[in-house]
Amino acid sequence: MSEIIAPNRSSRNRWLAGAIVVVLIAGLAWWQWPAGGQQPAAGAARGPGGPGGFRGMGGGPVPVRVAEVVRGDFAVELKALGTVTAYNTVNVLPRVDGQLVKVLFEEGQQVKAGQLLVQIDPRPYRVALQQAEGNLQERRAELQNAELDLQRYQGLYAEDSIAKQTLDTQRAQVEQLRGGLNSLEAAAASARLNLDFTAVRAPIAGRLGLRQVDVGNLVTSGDATPLVTITQTTPISVSFTLPEAELPAVLQPFRAGAPLVVEAWDRGERQRLAEGELASLDNQIDTTTGTVRLKARFANGDEQLFPNQFVNVRLRVGTRQQATLIPSAALQFGAKGTFVYVVGADNKVQLRAVQAGPSNGETTLIESGLALGERLVLEGTDRLRDGGQVEVIDGQGAPAQPPAAAPNKAADQPTAKPQAAKSGA
């Protein structure tokens, strides 16, 4: 009796899995393979990169974005990192000792020069002034009496009624009293000044900081902690450094008296905070860093700049009129220098060497090598070769010029539906 051998279940599963993989590979190859020169119907599905598959991978045109060469005025700018510094900073300290009885300001308040900020107890200094003025009045009376005696002695000496020694003694006494009177006048002035110092006033106009001392505390003239700090923020200055190699471009217009515009931008260089003017340069180069310090002055009327703030500085040293300009993204760098891909009328690219000038990050000035109106490749340069064919697309990735079949797409759709319904019937 013959034995029937059942097929192995594991081998049958392996055969089924292999068949599925082959079908998937064949389907993917059919999807990616070009359509043999046939144009797809309007509204037909398009594979990645265009009809029939990836463009540029199998000899087709490479999709690129382009931009034209333009002419315009280009501001030559030097960039640096800067720190905002207050034009003046004052630590308000007490000049006399006493108890703090009044605080007449709000933290962060804008104050004027001479505005009353703090009041120290004035009573002891008022009493000292009264005492000094009393001593001064007493000495004036003594001097007046001594001057009258001197006049009498002069008359008696003229009549030979007294000795000359008596006259000289009286004259010396008058001079002594006059000297003492000057000292007492100075003491009274000092007492009056100390009384004035009990009213602490703002020495400059500016913005106040945080209060450091509270009402009721005793303050002395030797305190290291200020009552409050005043910073002058209108105007304000920005300090920054430049490499010594860039110094000649600054010195020539600065010494000629031309105003050099300085712009302050935020950290991300997305927003311009203020515009000012270069005020001064340091008198020497730092040998450890090879840089020179500069200071710019800003009106800061809207107070966008804040002391100790870090900003990006752009120093404009000149303007090139009607220069050749391209987007910086179009500029390529190779072993032989800088170059660009120029798109011709037949949509073929040409690799062309150019001489690049200054750049502001988004736009680059071209010294030579390009003409006005030429089209340059912005995106898609990684697959380009000199003389290669390209397809120009717009910023959204769609073709810049729609295909000829696109206008008939809406007309084809109504007829396609009845045909599908008829075949189904």
VOPAGU-2260 file (C-alpha; in pm, 1 decimal, decimal comma):
REM VOPAGU-2260
SITE   aa  ch    i         X         Y         Z
SITE  MET   A    0       0,0       0,0       0,0
SITE  SER   A    1     149,6     327,9    -110,8
SITE  GLU   A    2     197,1     603,8     150,7
SITE  ILE   A    3      69,4     954,8      66,8
SITE  ILE   A    4     319,9    1216,8     183,3
SITE  ALA   A    5     160,7    1559,1     274,4
SITE  PRO   A    6     346,3    1866,8     165,0
SITE  ASN   A    7     554,4    2044,7     428,6
SITE  ARG   A    8     358,0    2334,7     576,6
SITE  SER   A    9     669,4    2550,8     646,9
SITE  SER   A   10     801,1    2520,4     290,7
SITE  ARG   A   11     460,4    2616,8     152,5
SITE  ASN   A   12     459,3    2931,4     370,8
SITE  ARG   A   13     805,7    3027,6     248,9
SITE  TRP   A   14     694,9    2987,9    -111,2
SITE  LEU   A   15     389,7    3208,6     -49,7
SITE  ALA   A   16     598,9    3482,2     117,6
SITE  GLY   A   17     846,7    3477,6    -170,3
SITE  ALA   A   18     567,9    3515,2    -423,3
SITE  ILE   A   19     427,7    3815,5    -236,5
SITE  VAL   A   20     771,1    3985,5    -232,0
SITE  VAL   A   21     813,8    3930,4    -607,9
SITE  VAL   A   22     471,7    4081,9    -677,4
SITE  LEU   A   23     550,0    4386,2    -462,5
SITE  ILE   A   24     885,2    4444,2    -637,0
SITE  ALA   A   25     721,5    4415,4    -977,1
SITE  GLY   A   26     448,9    4661,6    -878,7
SITE  LEU   A   27     701,1    4913,3    -747,0
SITE  ALA   A   28     912,1    4882,6   -1063,3
SITE  TRP   A   29     605,0    4938,9   -1279,5
SITE  TRP   A   30     511,9    5247,5   -1074,1
SITE  GLN   A   31     858,1    5404,4   -1097,9
SITE  TRP   A   32     940,6    5305,3   -1456,6
SITE  PRO   A   33     898,6    5584,5   -1718,1
SITE  ALA   A   34     593,9    5551,8   -1938,6
SITE  GLY   A   35     796,5    5494,4   -2259,4
SITE  GLY   A   36     761,9    5847,2   -2387,1
SITE  GLN   A   37     380,0    5852,1   -2359,1
SITE  GLN   A   38     232,7    6160,3   -2191,0
SITE  PRO   A   39      -8,7    6084,9   -1908,6
SITE  ALA   A   40    -368,6    6184,1   -1950,1
SITE  ALA   A   41    -492,6    6494,4   -1777,6
SITE  GLY   A   42    -558,6    6421,6   -1413,9
SITE  ALA   A   43    -362,6    6094,8   -1426,7
SITE  ALA   A   44    -163,3    5995,2   -1120,1
SITE  ARG   A   45     197,6    6116,3   -1112,3
SITE  GLY   A   46     473,7    5933,3    -937,9
SITE  PRO   A   47     715,3    6110,8    -705,3
SITE  GLY   A   48     900,5    6380,4    -890,6
SITE  GLY   A   49     668,2    6384,9   -1194,1
SITE  PRO   A   50     506,2    6150,8   -1450,8
SITE  GLY   A   51     636,9    5800,3   -1434,5
SITE  GLY   A   52     896,9    5839,5   -1162,7
SITE  PHE   A   53    1177,8    6051,7   -1014,3
SITE  ARG   A   54    1291,9    6329,9   -1240,5
SITE  GLY   A   55    1663,5    6357,7   -1284,0
SITE  MET   A   56    1726,6    6001,3   -1161,3
SITE  GLY   A   57    1677,1    5825,5   -1492,4
SITE  GLY   A   58    1800,6    6090,0   -1736,3
SITE  GLY   A   59    1499,2    6325,8   -1707,7
SITE  PRO   A   60    1514,0    6697,7   -1627,1
SITE  VAL   A   61    1603,5    6800,5   -1272,0
SITE  PRO   A   62    1341,6    7018,9   -1097,5
SITE  VAL   A   63    1494,0    7345,0    -973,9
SITE  ARG   A   64    1389,9    7682,0    -840,8
SITE  VAL   A   65    1544,2    7988,6   -1000,6
SITE  ALA   A   66    1589,6    8361,5    -935,5
SITE  GLU   A   67    1696,4    8642,0   -1166,4
SITE  VAL   A   68    2002,8    8863,3   -1140,4
SITE  VAL   A   69    1895,9    9216,7   -1048,5
SITE  ARG   A   70    2051,8    9560,5   -1011,3
SITE  GLY   A   71    2011,3    9781,9    -707,2
SITE  ASP   A   72    2175,7    9982,3    -431,7
SITE  PHE   A   73    2363,7    9764,5    -184,4
SITE  ALA   A   74    2460,8    9882,9     164,0
SITE  VAL   A   75    2807,8    9756,2     260,1
SITE  GLU   A   76    2779,4    9662,7     627,8
SITE  LEU   A   77    3015,0    9526,4     890,9
SITE  LYS   A   78    2855,9    9296,7    1146,8
SITE  ALA   A   79    2951,8    9257,8    1510,9
SITE  LEU   A   80    2814,0    9169,6    1853,5
SITE  GLY   A   81    2752,7    9464,8    2081,6
SITE  THR   A   82    2648,8    9548,9    2435,8
SITE  VAL   A   83    2411,9    9830,7    2520,2
SITE  THR   A   84    2556,8   10063,8    2783,6
SITE  ALA   A   85    2386,4   10353,5    2958,2
SITE  TYR   A   86    2516,6   10690,9    2847,7
SITE  ASN   A   87    2556,1   10785,0    3215,1
SITE  THR   A   88    2513,8   10575,0    3528,0
SITE  VAL   A   89    2491,2   10729,8    3877,8
SITE  ASN   A   90    2473,9   10555,5    4214,5
SITE  VAL   A   91    2277,0   10787,1    4442,2
SITE  LEU   A   92    2448,8   10783,9    4784,5
SITE  PRO   A   93    2369,9   10987,1    5100,1
SITE  ARG   A   94    2609,6   11273,2    5171,2
SITE  VAL   A   95    2504,4   11317,8    5534,4
SITE  ASP   A   96    2415,7   11083,7    5817,9
SITE  GLY   A   97    2062,3   11046,8    5943,8
SITE  GLN   A   98    1737,5   10857,1    5941,3
SITE  LEU   A   99    1551,0   10805,5    5612,0
SITE  VAL   A  100    1207,4   10963,2    5659,6
SITE  LYS   A  101    1067,4   10980,9    5304,8
SITE  VAL   A  102    1107,3   10798,6    4973,0
SITE  LEU   A  103     949,7   11009,5    4698,7
SITE  PHE   A  104     999,0   10792,4    4390,9
SITE  GLU   A  105     869,8   10474,4    4230,7
SITE  GLU   A  106    1102,0   10200,1    4114,1
SITE  GLY   A  107    1163,6   10220,4    3739,5
SITE  GLN   A  108    1038,6   10579,2    3725,5
SITE  GLN   A  109    1173,4   10828,8    3472,7
SITE  VAL   A  110    1307,9   11130,4    3663,8
SITE  LYS   A  111    1445,6   11471,8    3573,8
SITE  ALA   A  112    1769,0   11626,4    3694,8
SITE  GLY   A  113    1714,9   11794,2    4033,2
SITE  GLN   A  114    1399,9   11599,9    4118,6
SITE  LEU   A  115    1363,5   11517,1    4491,4
SITE  LEU   A  116    1410,2   11145,2    4555,2
SITE  VAL   A  117    1472,4   11088,1    4927,7
SITE  GLN   A  118    1438,4   11295,6    5244,1
SITE  ILE   A  119    1672,9   11243,1    5539,7
SITE  ASP   A  120    1569,9   11377,0    5880,5
SITE  PRO   A  121    1672,3   11747,9    5858,3
SITE  ARG   A  122    1617,3   11849,8    6222,1
SITE  PRO   A  123    1972,6   11796,1    6354,9
SITE  TYR   A  124    2117,8   11989,2    6063,0
SITE  ARG   A  125    1866,5   12269,4    6102,0
SITE  VAL   A  126    1974,8   12310,2    6465,5
SITE  ALA   A  127    2342,7   12307,5    6364,2
SITE  LEU   A  128    2273,6   12581,7    6111,1
SITE  GLN   A  129    2103,3   12798,4    6372,5
SITE  GLN   A  130    2399,9   12757,0    6604,6
SITE  ALA   A  131    2646,3   12850,5    6330,1
SITE  GLU   A  132    2443,5   13156,2    6235,9
SITE  GLY   A  133    2430,4   13264,3    6606,4
SITE  ASN   A  134    2808,4   13244,8    6638,1
SITE  LEU   A  135    2842,9   13437,3    6316,2
SITE  GLN   A  136    2613,8   13716,3    6437,8
SITE  GLU   A  137    2806,6   13742,1    6767,2
SITE  ARG   A  138    3138,2   13773,3    6588,3
SITE  ARG   A  139    3004,9   14042,0    6356,6
SITE  ALA   A  140    2903,3   14249,8    6658,2
SITE  GLU   A  141    3250,3   14212,8    6813,1
SITE  LEU   A  142    3412,5   14315,0    6487,5
SITE  GLN   A  143    3190,5   14619,1    6454,8
SITE  ASN   A  144    3282,5   14731,8    6808,1
SITE  ALA   A  145    3654,1   14675,2    6743,9
SITE  GLU   A  146    3640,0   14878,7    6421,0
SITE  LEU   A  147    3480,6   15171,3    6611,2
SITE  ASP   A  148    3753,9   15154,0    6874,6
SITE  LEU   A  149    4013,4   15154,1    6598,0
SITE  GLN   A  150    3867,4   15476,2    6454,7
SITE  ARG   A  151    3881,7   15642,8    6799,0
SITE  TYR   A  152    4242,2   15532,8    6853,2
SITE  GLN   A  153    4340,8   15671,1    6515,5
SITE  GLY   A  154    4194,8   16011,8    6616,1
SITE  LEU   A  155    4367,9   16007,9    6952,8
SITE  TYR   A  156    4696,3   15904,0    6795,0
SITE  ALA   A  157    4669,6   16194,7    6553,7
SITE  GLU   A  158    4637,0   16427,4    6858,5
SITE  ASP   A  159    4934,0   16251,1    7017,3
SITE  SER   A  160    4714,7   16137,2    7302,0
SITE  ILE   A  161    4799,9   15764,1    7293,0
SITE  ALA   A  162    5103,8   15561,4    7209,6
SITE  LYS   A  163    5143,7   15401,7    6866,5
SITE  GLN   A  164    5160,0   15058,3    7030,8
SITE  THR   A  165    4802,8   15094,9    7152,5
SITE  LEU   A  166    4688,5   15181,3    6799,4
SITE  ASP   A  167    4874,9   14885,4    6649,2
SITE  THR   A  168    4725,9   14648,9    6905,7
SITE  GLN   A  169    4374,8   14761,7    6824,6
SITE  ARG   A  170    4439,3   14727,3    6452,8
SITE  ALA   A  171    4562,7   14368,2    6503,5
SITE  GLN   A  172    4254,6   14286,8    6708,3
SITE  VAL   A  173    4030,2   14404,7    6425,1
SITE  GLU   A  174    4213,5   14181,3    6173,5
SITE  GLN   A  175    4187,4   13888,3    6410,5
SITE  LEU   A  176    3813,0   13936,9    6444,3
SITE  ARG   A  177    3776,8   13961,1    6066,5
SITE  GLY   A  178    3956,4   13628,4    6023,8
SITE  GLY   A  179    3735,0   13466,2    6281,7
SITE  LEU   A  180    3431,4   13610,7    6106,8
SITE  ASN   A  181    3537,3   13443,0    5778,8
SITE  SER   A  182    3569,3   13108,1    5957,9
SITE  LEU   A  183    3225,6   13142,1    6114,5
SITE  GLU   A  184    3076,6   13234,0    5777,7
SITE  ALA   A  185    3227,2   12916,5    5629,9
SITE  ALA   A  186    3090,0   12710,1    5919,5
SITE  ALA   A  187    2744,0   12856,5    5863,6
SITE  ALA   A  188    2770,6   12781,4    5490,3
SITE  SER   A  189    2874,8   12422,3    5568,3
SITE  ALA   A  190    2580,6   12377,4    5803,8
SITE  ARG   A  191    2346,0   12518,4    5539,5
SITE  LEU   A  192    2494,1   12279,5    5281,3
SITE  ASN   A  193    2447,2   11979,5    5510,0
SITE  LEU   A  194    2085,9   12081,6    5558,0
SITE  ASP   A  195    2043,6   12088,5    5180,1
SITE  PHE   A  196    2201,5   11742,9    5154,0
SITE  THR   A  197    1921,7   11596,3    5364,2
SITE  ALA   A  198    1704,7   11636,6    5053,2
SITE  VAL   A  199    1859,6   11385,5    4808,5
SITE  ARG   A  200    1793,6   11491,5    4448,5
SITE  ALA   A  201    1856,3   11324,5    4113,2
SITE  PRO   A  202    2191,3   11445,5    3973,8
SITE  ILE   A  203    2097,3   11350,4    3615,0
SITE  ALA   A  204    1786,2   11271,6    3416,7
SITE  GLY   A  205    1724,4   10903,2    3360,3
SITE  ARG   A  206    1541,9   10592,1    3471,8
SITE  LEU   A  207    1555,7   10471,1    3829,9
SITE  GLY   A  208    1640,8   10118,2    3931,6
SITE  LEU   A  209    1522,7    9921,8    4233,7
SITE  ARG   A  210    1521,0   10084,8    4577,8
SITE  GLN   A  211    1801,0    9956,0    4801,7
SITE  VAL   A  212    1708,6   10121,2    5135,9
SITE  ASP   A  213    1369,2   10146,0    5306,8
SITE  VAL   A  214    1214,3   10424,6    5509,9
SITE  GLY   A  215    1323,4   10430,2    5877,0
SITE  ASN   A  216    1676,2   10300,7    5821,7
SITE  LEU   A  217    1980,8   10497,1    5928,0
SITE  VAL   A  218    2204,9   10597,7    5640,5
SITE  THR   A  219    2556,3   10737,9    5647,5
SITE  SER   A  220    2775,2   10917,3    5398,3
SITE  GLY   A  221    3014,6   10621,2    5397,3
SITE  ASP   A  222    2757,4   10361,8    5287,8
SITE  ALA   A  223    2868,3   10143,1    4996,8
SITE  THR   A  224    2510,4   10048,1    4908,2
SITE  PRO   A  225    2342,0   10322,6    4703,1
SITE  LEU   A  226    1992,2   10442,9    4776,4
SITE  VAL   A  227    1903,3   10387,3    4410,0
SITE  THR   A  228    2076,0   10380,0    4070,8
SITE  ILE   A  229    1996,1   10614,2    3782,4
SITE  THR   A  230    2077,5   10517,9    3423,6
SITE  GLN   A  231    2051,1   10761,8    3134,8
SITE  THR   A  232    1880,3   10573,2    2851,9
SITE  THR   A  233    1793,8   10862,3    2617,1
SITE  PRO   A  234    2037,1   10881,3    2452,8
SITE  ILE   A  235    2209,6   10547,7    2496,9
SITE  SER   A  236    2524,7   10389,6    2354,4
SITE  VAL   A  237    2627,8   10050,4    2216,2
SITE  SER   A  238    2983,3    9922,4    2248,2
SITE  PHE   A  239    3117,7    9666,1    2001,0
SITE  THR   A  240    3443,9    9544,0    1851,7
SITE  LEU   A  241    3567,0    9493,8    1496,4
SITE  PRO   A  242    3871,0    9302,2    1364,3
SITE  GLU   A  243    4166,5    9521,2    1277,4
SITE  ALA   A  244    4142,5    9404,2     913,6
SITE  GLU   A  245    3806,3    9585,5     883,4
SITE  LEU   A  246    3933,9    9904,6    1047,0
SITE  PRO   A  247    4046,9   10082,2     723,0
SITE  ALA   A  248    3694,7   10063,0     581,0
SITE  VAL   A  249    3572,9   10252,4     889,5
SITE  LEU   A  250    3853,3   10503,1     935,4
SITE  GLN   A  251    3839,8   10654,7     586,8
SITE  PRO   A  252    3477,7   10780,7     596,2
SITE  PHE   A  253    3487,2   10847,4     972,9
SITE  ARG   A  254    3789,0   11078,9     951,6
SITE  ALA   A  255    3635,9   11248,9     650,7
SITE  GLY   A  256    3343,8   11350,0     869,9
SITE  ALA   A  257    3082,9   11132,0     700,4
SITE  PRO   A  258    2813,2   11003,7     939,3
SITE  LEU   A  259    2826,1   10625,0     961,6
SITE  VAL   A  260    2488,7   10463,2    1027,8
SITE  VAL   A  261    2478,0   10189,5    1292,0
SITE  GLU   A  262    2178,9    9956,4    1331,7
SITE  ALA   A  263    2102,3    9747,6    1639,4
SITE  TRP   A  264    1916,2    9418,1    1578,2
SITE  ASP   A  265    1783,8    9159,1    1820,9
SITE  ARG   A  266    1964,5    8832,0    1886,0
SITE  GLY   A  267    1786,4    8647,0    1606,8
SITE  GLU   A  268    1844,8    8936,9    1362,7
SITE  ARG   A  269    1473,8    8938,8    1281,8
SITE  GLN   A  270    1382,4    9282,3    1420,3
SITE  ARG   A  271    1569,0    9609,6    1394,0
SITE  LEU   A  272    1558,9    9773,3    1735,9
SITE  ALA   A  273    1712,3   10113,1    1669,3
SITE  GLU   A  274    1924,4   10316,9    1429,2
SITE  GLY   A  275    2205,6   10540,6    1543,8
SITE  GLU   A  276    2541,3   10682,5    1443,4
SITE  LEU   A  277    2902,1   10590,0    1511,5
SITE  ALA   A  278    3027,2   10819,0    1789,1
SITE  SER   A  279    3388,1   10725,0    1863,2
SITE  LEU   A  280    3668,1   10471,0    1826,5
SITE  ASP   A  281    3922,9   10353,6    2078,1
SITE  ASN   A  282    4277,4   10489,0    2045,6
SITE  GLN   A  283    4446,7   10148,2    2027,8
SITE  ILE   A  284    4400,7    9790,0    1910,7
SITE  ASP   A  285    4375,4    9512,7    2165,7
SITE  THR   A  286    4681,6    9297,0    2095,3
SITE  THR   A  287    4532,0    8987,3    2263,2
SITE  THR   A  288    4225,1    8976,6    2035,8
SITE  GLY   A  289    4332,5    9187,8    1737,2
SITE  THR   A  290    4017,8    9398,0    1763,1
SITE  VAL   A  291    3934,5    9762,8    1821,5
SITE  ARG   A  292    3647,8    9892,7    2033,9
SITE  LEU   A  293    3387,6   10129,9    1889,6
SITE  LYS   A  294    3091,6   10311,2    2040,9
SITE  ALA   A  295    2769,6   10413,9    1867,6
SITE  ARG   A  296    2512,7   10663,5    1992,7
SITE  PHE   A  297    2136,7   10601,8    1968,7
SITE  ALA   A  298    1858,1   10849,5    2046,0
SITE  ASN   A  299    1648,7   10560,3    2185,1
SITE  GLY   A  300    1332,1   10767,0    2202,2
SITE  ASP   A  301    1113,3   10455,3    2218,8
SITE  GLU   A  302    1356,3   10291,6    2468,9
SITE  GLN   A  303    1388,4    9969,2    2270,3
SITE  LEU   A  304    1749,2    9943,9    2387,7
SITE  PHE   A  305    1810,1    9848,4    2749,7
SITE  PRO   A  306    2139,5    9875,9    2943,3
SITE  ASN   A  307    2352,2    9558,1    2934,1
SITE  GLN   A  308    2142,2    9415,1    2649,2
SITE  PHE   A  309    2323,4    9206,7    2385,0
SITE  VAL   A  310    2248,3    9312,2    2026,4
SITE  ASN   A  311    2369,2    9242,6    1674,7
SITE  VAL   A  312    2534,7    9550,0    1527,2
SITE  ARG   A  313    2544,9    9644,7    1159,7
SITE  LEU   A  314    2782,7    9928,8    1075,4
SITE  ARG   A  315    2716,7   10074,1     731,5
SITE  VAL   A  316    3045,5   10194,6     581,7
SITE  GLY   A  317    2916,4   10272,7     231,3
SITE  THR   A  318    2657,1   10208,1     -39,3
SITE  ARG   A  319    2726,6   10056,7    -381,8
SITE  GLN   A  320    2501,0   10216,4    -639,9
SITE  GLN   A  321    2333,2    9995,3    -904,2
SITE  ALA   A  322    2531,3    9685,6    -811,2
SITE  THR   A  323    2473,2    9335,3    -949,5
SITE  LEU   A  324    2283,9    9140,1    -683,7
SITE  ILE   A  325    2185,4    8774,7    -645,3
SITE  PRO   A  326    2030,9    8569,7    -363,5
SITE  SER   A  327    2301,3    8423,1    -143,6
SITE  ALA   A  328    2144,5    8078,0    -181,7
SITE  ALA   A  329    2241,9    8075,1    -549,1
SITE  LEU   A  330    2613,2    8114,0    -473,3
SITE  GLN   A  331    2807,2    7785,4    -467,1
SITE  PHE   A  332    3156,9    7715,2    -335,9
SITE  GLY   A  333    3400,0    7471,8    -493,5
SITE  ALA   A  334    3767,1    7387,3    -516,5
SITE  LYS   A  335    3821,2    7654,9    -784,0
SITE  GLY   A  336    3627,1    7925,9    -602,0
SITE  THR   A  337    3273,1    8058,5    -614,4
SITE  PHE   A  338    3035,1    7973,9    -898,7
SITE  VAL   A  339    2666,3    7966,7    -992,9
SITE  TYR   A  340    2441,9    7759,0   -1217,5
SITE  VAL   A  341    2295,3    7973,6   -1495,5
SITE  VAL   A  342    1977,1    7847,5   -1662,5
SITE  GLY   A  343    1967,3    7915,2   -2037,6
SITE  ALA   A  344    1671,0    7968,9   -2268,0
SITE  ASP   A  345    1668,6    7594,9   -2350,0
SITE  ASN   A  346    1651,1    7509,4   -1976,3
SITE  LYS   A  347    2005,6    7378,7   -1975,0
SITE  VAL   A  348    2237,2    7485,3   -1694,0
SITE  GLN   A  349    2583,2    7629,5   -1731,1
SITE  LEU   A  350    2837,4    7631,7   -1449,8
SITE  ARG   A  351    2989,4    7979,9   -1439,4
SITE  ALA   A  352    3260,1    8114,5   -1209,3
SITE  VAL   A  353    3185,3    8452,0   -1048,6
SITE  GLN   A  354    3364,4    8698,6    -823,9
SITE  ALA   A  355    3156,3    8754,1    -511,0
SITE  GLY   A  356    3165,3    9075,0    -309,6
SITE  PRO   A  357    3014,9    9167,2      26,7
SITE  SER   A  358    2700,5    8995,8     151,0
SITE  ASN   A  359    2432,6    9069,1     410,3
SITE  GLY   A  360    2328,9    8706,7     454,8
SITE  GLU   A  361    2031,7    8709,7     215,6
SITE  THR   A  362    2179,9    8901,6     -79,1
SITE  THR   A  363    2530,0    8889,2    -225,0
SITE  LEU   A  364    2695,6    9150,8    -444,0
SITE  ILE   A  365    2863,6    9009,3    -754,9
SITE  GLU   A  366    3168,4    9195,7    -882,1
SITE  SER   A  367    3190,3    9015,6   -1218,1
SITE  GLY   A  368    3064,8    8711,8   -1407,6
SITE  LEU   A  369    2689,7    8775,5   -1441,4
SITE  ALA   A  370    2456,6    8992,5   -1647,1
SITE  LEU   A  371    2126,3    9152,1   -1556,6
SITE  GLY   A  372    1822,9    8924,1   -1599,0
SITE  GLU   A  373    2005,9    8590,7   -1608,3
SITE  ARG   A  374    1836,9    8307,3   -1422,0
SITE  LEU   A  375    2025,2    8129,1   -1143,9
SITE  VAL   A  376    1944,9    7800,7    -971,4
SITE  LEU   A  377    1841,5    7844,3    -607,6
SITE  GLU   A  378    1738,8    7490,7    -508,3
SITE  GLY   A  379    1820,7    7153,0    -659,8
SITE  THR   A  380    2191,9    7210,7    -720,6
SITE  ASP   A  381    2298,2    6881,8    -561,4
SITE  ARG   A  382    2204,4    6681,5    -874,3
SITE  LEU   A  383    2310,6    6934,4   -1136,4
SITE  ARG   A  384    2588,1    6894,2   -1389,0
SITE  ASP   A  385    2722,8    7143,7   -1637,6
SITE  GLY   A  386    2499,8    7126,2   -1944,3
SITE  GLY   A  387    2226,8    6926,2   -1770,0
SITE  GLN   A  388    1857,4    6968,3   -1845,0
SITE  VAL   A  389    1636,2    7121,9   -1575,2
SITE  GLU   A  390    1268,5    7189,2   -1520,3
SITE  VAL   A  391    1190,6    7523,7   -1358,2
SITE  ILE   A  392     930,6    7512,5   -1082,1
SITE  ASP   A  393     785,0    7787,6    -868,6
SITE  GLY   A  394     817,8    7835,4    -493,1
SITE  GLN   A  395     542,4    7584,2    -407,3
SITE  GLY   A  396     705,2    7303,5    -603,9
SITE  ALA   A  397     455,3    7321,2    -894,0
SITE  PRO   A  398     575,2    7385,9   -1249,0
SITE  ALA   A  399     621,5    7753,2   -1328,6
SITE  GLN   A  400     438,2    7702,3   -1661,4
SITE  PRO   A  401     141,1    7459,8   -1642,3
SITE  PRO   A  402     141,4    7172,5   -1899,1
SITE  ALA   A  403     -67,6    7207,6   -2214,5
SITE  ALA   A  404    -318,1    6942,3   -2099,7
SITE  ALA   A  405    -395,4    7118,3   -1773,7
SITE  PRO   A  406    -665,1    7356,6   -1913,8
SITE  ASN   A  407    -865,5    7055,4   -2046,8
SITE  LYS   A  408    -866,0    6875,9   -1713,9
SITE  ALA   A  409   -1202,1    7014,6   -1606,3
SITE  ALA   A  410   -1355,1    6925,5   -1944,7
SITE  ASP   A  411   -1229,7    6566,0   -1928,1
SITE  GLN   A  412   -1381,7    6488,3   -1589,7
SITE  PRO   A  413   -1754,5    6506,5   -1689,3
SITE  THR   A  414   -1705,1    6261,2   -1977,6
SITE  ALA   A  415   -1504,1    6020,5   -1766,2
SITE  LYS   A  416   -1792,1    5959,0   -1524,0
SITE  PRO   A  417   -2054,4    5843,8   -1784,0
SITE  GLN   A  418   -1799,1    5603,3   -1937,2
SITE  ALA   A  419   -1736,1    5444,0   -1601,3
SITE  ALA   A  420   -2109,6    5412,9   -1536,1
SITE  LYS   A  421   -2167,8    5255,0   -1882,8
SITE  SER   A  422   -1900,3    4993,1   -1838,0
SITE  GLY   A  423   -2041,4    4908,6   -1498,6
SITE  ALA   A  424   -2387,6    4866,7   -1646,6
